[in-house]
Amino acid sequence: MDQDIAVVERPSVLNKIVPDFSAAMTGDQTFQLSDYKGKNIVLYFYPKDNTPGCTTEGIQFREMYPQFQQANTEIFGVSRDSIRSHEGFKAKLDMPFQLISDPDETLCLMFDVMKMKNMYGKKVRGIERSTFIIDESGKLVKEWRGVKVPGHIDEVLEFVKALA
C-alpha cells in the first residue's frame, strides 16, 4: 500500500492527511474539515460537558484562545454530548470556540478515543481525553492521548506556535 495514502481503517494516522469530514457543532453550524484548510486545527476530545476536568480544560483553552488565534489555529472541543448540552456548556464557560457533537461516535472511532475506563469500580466505555493537531495542509501532525489537564494546554500552544 502506498504510504502517502491515508489509512481508511483508522483515518487518524499520524503524518497522514485526515479525510474530510463534517459534524454538527454549536452555533447552529456544521463543522467541515475542508473549510479550515490553511489553518491549524486543535481537536480536543473530552468525556462530558459540565464535569470538573472538562470544565478546567475548556476554561484553559478559552483563556489561551487569543494566543492560539495568533498562531493561525482554530480550537474545537468534541464529546458525545448533544448540541443542546454543548450550547449550555459553551455559554456557561463563555467559550469563544465551537463544540462538536458526536453522539454516534463517528469521530470518536475515527480518532480511536473510545476506551474502557474504571468509574467508581465499574468498567464503562467512554472517551479517553485526547488532543489532535491537524496542520494547515490537513495532515495529522500531533496527538496526545490519556491527557492530564494541568499543563496540557501550554504544551499544545507551544506545539502550534512552532508550526507557525
Phi and psi restraints in degrees (value plus and minus 20) as a CYANA .aco file:
   2 ASP   PHI     -84.2   -44.2
   2 ASP   PSI     109.7   149.7
   3 GLN   PHI     -92.1   -52.1
   3 GLN   PSI     -36.5     3.5
   4 ASP   PHI    -105.0   -65.0
   4 ASP   PSI     -25.2    14.8
   5 ILE   PHI    -114.8   -74.8
   5 ILE   PSI     113.4   153.4
   6 ALA   PHI     -80.6   -40.6
   6 ALA   PSI     122.7   162.7
   7 VAL   PHI    -102.8   -62.8
   7 VAL   PSI      96.0   136.0
   8 VAL   PHI     -89.8   -49.8
   8 VAL   PSI     -53.6   -13.6
   9 GLU   PHI     -81.6   -41.6
   9 GLU   PSI     -54.8   -14.8
  10 ARG   PHI    -160.9  -120.9
  10 ARG   PSI      66.9   106.9
  11 PRO   PHI     -82.9   -42.9
  11 PRO   PSI     -36.5     3.5
  12 SER   PHI    -111.0   -71.0
  12 SER   PSI      37.7    77.7
  13 VAL   PHI    -116.4   -76.4
  13 VAL   PSI     110.6   150.6
  14 LEU   PHI     -73.7   -33.7
  14 LEU   PSI     118.6   158.6
  15 ASN   PHI      45.2    85.2
  15 ASN   PSI       2.3    42.3
  16 LYS   PHI    -139.0   -99.0
  16 LYS   PSI     134.3   174.3
  17 ILE   PHI     -88.4   -48.4
  17 ILE   PSI     113.3   153.3
  18 VAL   PHI    -103.1   -63.1
  18 VAL   PSI     105.9   145.9
  19 PRO   PHI     -78.2   -38.2
  19 PRO   PSI     124.0   164.0
  20 ASP   PHI     -78.6   -38.6
  20 ASP   PSI     121.5   161.5
  21 PHE   PHI    -168.5  -128.5
  21 PHE   PSI     141.1   181.1
  22 SER   PHI    -151.1  -111.1
  22 SER   PSI     135.6   175.6
  23 ALA   PHI    -179.7  -139.7
  23 ALA   PSI     131.8   171.8
  24 ALA   PHI     -88.9   -48.9
  24 ALA   PSI     119.2   159.2
  25 MET   PHI    -160.7  -120.7
  25 MET   PSI     150.2   190.2
  26 THR   PHI     -80.3   -40.3
  26 THR   PSI     147.4   187.4
  27 GLY   PHI      55.6    95.6
  27 GLY   PSI      -1.1    38.9
  28 ASP   PHI      35.9    75.9
  28 ASP   PSI      20.1    60.1
  29 GLN   PHI    -140.0  -100.0
  29 GLN   PSI     146.6   186.6
  30 THR   PHI    -137.8   -97.8
  30 THR   PSI     106.4   146.4
  31 PHE   PHI     -96.3   -56.3
  31 PHE   PSI     112.2   152.2
  32 GLN   PHI    -152.6  -112.6
  32 GLN   PSI      94.4   134.4
  33 LEU   PHI     -71.9   -31.9
  33 LEU   PSI     -64.0   -24.0
  34 SER   PHI     -81.7   -41.7
  34 SER   PSI     -40.8    -0.8
  35 ASP   PHI     -87.4   -47.4
  35 ASP   PSI     -36.4     3.6
  36 TYR   PHI    -129.6   -89.6
  36 TYR   PSI      -3.8    36.2
  37 LYS   PHI     -77.2   -37.2
  37 LYS   PSI     118.2   158.2
  38 GLY   PHI      72.9   112.9
  38 GLY   PSI     -24.7    15.3
  39 LYS   PHI    -145.6  -105.6
  39 LYS   PSI     132.9   172.9
  40 ASN   PHI    -101.8   -61.8
  40 ASN   PSI     126.6   166.6
  41 ILE   PHI    -141.3  -101.3
  41 ILE   PSI     111.0   151.0
  42 VAL   PHI    -123.2   -83.2
  42 VAL   PSI      97.0   137.0
  43 LEU   PHI    -128.3   -88.3
  43 LEU   PSI      91.0   131.0
  44 TYR   PHI    -132.6   -92.6
  44 TYR   PSI     105.3   145.3
  45 PHE   PHI    -115.1   -75.1
  45 PHE   PSI     111.9   151.9
  46 TYR   PHI    -155.6  -115.6
  46 TYR   PSI     134.1   174.1
  47 PRO   PHI     -85.2   -45.2
  47 PRO   PSI     -68.4   -28.4
  48 LYS   PHI    -181.8  -141.8
  48 LYS   PSI     117.5   157.5
  49 ASP   PHI     -77.7   -37.7
  49 ASP   PSI     128.1   168.1
  50 ASN   PHI      41.5    81.5
  50 ASN   PSI       8.5    48.5
  51 THR   PHI    -128.6   -88.6
  51 THR   PSI     137.2   177.2
  52 PRO   PHI     -75.8   -35.8
  52 PRO   PSI     -71.1   -31.1
  53 GLY   PHI     -85.2   -45.2
  53 GLY   PSI     -59.4   -19.4
  54 CYS   PHI     -90.2   -50.2
  54 CYS   PSI     -55.5   -15.5
  55 THR   PHI     -85.9   -45.9
  55 THR   PSI     -66.6   -26.6
  56 THR   PHI     -79.5   -39.5
  56 THR   PSI     -65.3   -25.3
  57 GLU   PHI     -81.9   -41.9
  57 GLU   PSI     -65.4   -25.4
  58 GLY   PHI     -80.8   -40.8
  58 GLY   PSI     -62.9   -22.9
  59 ILE   PHI     -83.6   -43.6
  59 ILE   PSI     -62.2   -22.2
  60 GLN   PHI     -86.3   -46.3
  60 GLN   PSI     -61.0   -21.0
  61 PHE   PHI     -83.2   -43.2
  61 PHE   PSI     -60.6   -20.6
  62 ARG   PHI     -79.7   -39.7
  62 ARG   PSI     -67.2   -27.2
  63 GLU   PHI     -84.2   -44.2
  63 GLU   PSI     -51.2   -11.2
  64 MET   PHI    -120.9   -80.9
  64 MET   PSI     -14.6    25.4
  65 TYR   PHI     -73.4   -33.4
  65 TYR   PSI     -63.3   -23.3
  66 PRO   PHI     -79.1   -39.1
  66 PRO   PSI     -57.9   -17.9
  67 GLN   PHI     -87.7   -47.7
  67 GLN   PSI     -56.1   -16.1
  68 PHE   PHI     -85.5   -45.5
  68 PHE   PSI     -61.8   -21.8
  69 GLN   PHI     -81.4   -41.4
  69 GLN   PSI     -60.4   -20.4
  70 GLN   PHI     -83.3   -43.3
  70 GLN   PSI     -45.5    -5.5
  71 ALA   PHI    -114.8   -74.8
  71 ALA   PSI       2.1    42.1
  72 ASN   PHI      36.5    76.5
  72 ASN   PSI      23.3    63.3
  73 THR   PHI    -149.3  -109.3
  73 THR   PSI     112.2   152.2
  74 GLU   PHI    -122.9   -82.9
  74 GLU   PSI     125.4   165.4
  75 ILE   PHI    -133.5   -93.5
  75 ILE   PSI     117.7   157.7
  76 PHE   PHI    -158.3  -118.3
  76 PHE   PSI     108.0   148.0
  77 GLY   PHI    -112.8   -72.8
  77 GLY   PSI     124.2   164.2
  78 VAL   PHI    -152.1  -112.1
  78 VAL   PSI     110.0   150.0
  79 SER   PHI    -169.4  -129.4
  79 SER   PSI     157.7   197.7
  80 ARG   PHI    -104.0   -64.0
  80 ARG   PSI     -22.2    17.8
  81 ASP   PHI     -83.5   -43.5
  81 ASP   PSI     137.2   177.2
  82 SER   PHI     -91.2   -51.2
  82 SER   PSI     143.0   183.0
  83 ILE   PHI     -78.4   -38.4
  83 ILE   PSI     -62.2   -22.2
  84 ARG   PHI     -78.7   -38.7
  84 ARG   PSI     -65.9   -25.9
  85 SER   PHI     -82.2   -42.2
  85 SER   PSI     -65.4   -25.4
  86 HIS   PHI     -79.3   -39.3
  86 HIS   PSI     -63.0   -23.0
  87 GLU   PHI     -80.0   -40.0
  87 GLU   PSI     -62.9   -22.9
  88 GLY   PHI     -85.7   -45.7
  88 GLY   PSI     -63.9   -23.9
  89 PHE   PHI     -83.7   -43.7
  89 PHE   PSI     -64.7   -24.7
  90 LYS   PHI     -82.9   -42.9
  90 LYS   PSI     -64.3   -24.3
  91 ALA   PHI     -86.8   -46.8
  91 ALA   PSI     -63.8   -23.8
  92 LYS   PHI     -78.7   -38.7
  92 LYS   PSI     -61.0   -21.0
  93 LEU   PHI    -114.4   -74.4
  93 LEU   PSI     -20.5    19.5
  94 ASP   PHI      32.9    72.9
  94 ASP   PSI      29.6    69.6
  95 MET   PHI     -94.5   -54.5
  95 MET   PSI     112.2   152.2
  96 PRO   PHI    -106.7   -66.7
  96 PRO   PSI     -16.9    23.1
  97 PHE   PHI    -143.5  -103.5
  97 PHE   PSI     144.6   184.6
  98 GLN   PHI    -108.3   -68.3
  98 GLN   PSI     135.9   175.9
  99 LEU   PHI    -133.3   -93.3
  99 LEU   PSI     116.7   156.7
 100 ILE   PHI    -120.3   -80.3
 100 ILE   PSI     112.0   152.0
 101 SER   PHI    -115.2   -75.2
 101 SER   PSI     109.4   149.4
 102 ASP   PHI    -151.0  -111.0
 102 ASP   PSI      39.5    79.5
 103 PRO   PHI     -84.3   -44.3
 103 PRO   PSI     -47.4    -7.4
 104 ASP   PHI    -113.1   -73.1
 104 ASP   PSI     -15.2    24.8
 105 GLU   PHI      46.7    86.7
 105 GLU   PSI       1.3    41.3
 106 THR   PHI     -79.1   -39.1
 106 THR   PSI     -70.6   -30.6
 107 LEU   PHI     -92.3   -52.3
 107 LEU   PSI     -57.5   -17.5
 108 CYS   PHI     -77.4   -37.4
 108 CYS   PSI     -60.9   -20.9
 109 LEU   PHI     -95.2   -55.2
 109 LEU   PSI     -58.8   -18.8
 110 MET   PHI     -78.5   -38.5
 110 MET   PSI     -59.9   -19.9
 111 PHE   PHI    -118.2   -78.2
 111 PHE   PSI     -14.9    25.1
 112 ASP   PHI      35.5    75.5
 112 ASP   PSI      31.5    71.5
 113 VAL   PHI    -128.4   -88.4
 113 VAL   PSI     -19.1    20.9
 114 MET   PHI    -102.5   -62.5
 114 MET   PSI     105.9   145.9
 115 LYS   PHI    -158.7  -118.7
 115 LYS   PSI     138.0   178.0
 116 MET   PHI    -102.8   -62.8
 116 MET   PSI     109.6   149.6
 117 LYS   PHI    -149.6  -109.6
 117 LYS   PSI     138.3   178.3
 118 ASN   PHI    -114.3   -74.3
 118 ASN   PSI     102.2   142.2
 119 MET   PHI    -144.8  -104.8
 119 MET   PSI      90.6   130.6
 120 TYR   PHI      32.5    72.5
 120 TYR   PSI      23.0    63.0
 121 GLY   PHI      63.7   103.7
 121 GLY   PSI     -23.4    16.6
 122 LYS   PHI    -127.5   -87.5
 122 LYS   PSI     126.0   166.0
 123 LYS   PHI    -103.2   -63.2
 123 LYS   PSI     103.7   143.7
 124 VAL   PHI    -152.8  -112.8
 124 VAL   PSI     130.9   170.9
 125 ARG   PHI    -113.1   -73.1
 125 ARG   PSI     106.6   146.6
 126 GLY   PHI    -175.7  -135.7
 126 GLY   PSI     158.8   198.8
 127 ILE   PHI     -98.3   -58.3
 127 ILE   PSI     109.3   149.3
 128 GLU   PHI    -103.7   -63.7
 128 GLU   PSI     102.4   142.4
 129 ARG   PHI     -74.3   -34.3
 129 ARG   PSI      99.8   139.8
 130 SER   PHI    -166.3  -126.3
 130 SER   PSI     130.6   170.6
 131 THR   PHI    -151.2  -111.2
 131 THR   PSI     118.4   158.4
 132 PHE   PHI    -148.3  -108.3
 132 PHE   PSI     121.5   161.5
 133 ILE   PHI    -133.5   -93.5
 133 ILE   PSI     103.8   143.8
 134 ILE   PHI    -129.2   -89.2
 134 ILE   PSI     104.9   144.9
 135 ASP   PHI    -100.7   -60.7
 135 ASP   PSI    -198.8  -158.8
 136 GLU   PHI     -78.3   -38.3
 136 GLU   PSI     -45.8    -5.8
 137 SER   PHI    -111.9   -71.9
 137 SER   PSI     -21.5    18.5
 138 GLY   PHI      72.0   112.0
 138 GLY   PSI      -7.5    32.5
 139 LYS   PHI    -114.1   -74.1
 139 LYS   PSI     117.7   157.7
 140 LEU   PHI     -95.1   -55.1
 140 LEU   PSI      93.1   133.1
 141 VAL   PHI    -130.5   -90.5
 141 VAL   PSI     -33.2     6.8
 142 LYS   PHI    -177.9  -137.9
 142 LYS   PSI     124.0   164.0
 143 GLU   PHI    -160.8  -120.8
 143 GLU   PSI     122.5   162.5
 144 TRP   PHI    -142.4  -102.4
 144 TRP   PSI     108.9   148.9
 145 ARG   PHI    -141.3  -101.3
 145 ARG   PSI     132.3   172.3
 146 GLY   PHI      41.3    81.3
 146 GLY   PSI      22.0    62.0
 147 VAL   PHI     -85.1   -45.1
 147 VAL   PSI     117.5   157.5
 148 LYS   PHI    -124.0   -84.0
 148 LYS   PSI     109.7   149.7
 149 VAL   PHI     -82.1   -42.1
 149 VAL   PSI     -65.9   -25.9
 150 PRO   PHI     -77.2   -37.2
 150 PRO   PSI     103.1   143.1
 151 GLY   PHI      63.5   103.5
 151 GLY   PSI     -31.5     8.5
 152 HIS   PHI     -86.5   -46.5
 152 HIS   PSI     -64.5   -24.5
 153 ILE   PHI     -85.0   -45.0
 153 ILE   PSI     -55.4   -15.4
 154 ASP   PHI     -79.8   -39.8
 154 ASP   PSI     -62.7   -22.7
 155 GLU   PHI     -84.4   -44.4
 155 GLU   PSI     -62.0   -22.0
 156 VAL   PHI     -83.5   -43.5
 156 VAL   PSI     -64.0   -24.0
 157 LEU   PHI     -82.7   -42.7
 157 LEU   PSI     -63.5   -23.5
 158 GLU   PHI     -80.9   -40.9
 158 GLU   PSI     -58.8   -18.8
 159 PHE   PHI     -84.2   -44.2
 159 PHE   PSI     -67.6   -27.6
 160 VAL   PHI     -90.4   -50.4
 160 VAL   PSI     -50.7   -10.7
 161 LYS   PHI     -82.4   -42.4
 161 LYS   PSI     -57.1   -17.1
 162 ALA   PHI     -89.1   -49.1
 162 ALA   PSI     -43.5    -3.5
 163 LEU   PHI     -96.7   -56.7
 163 LEU   PSI     -49.1    -9.1
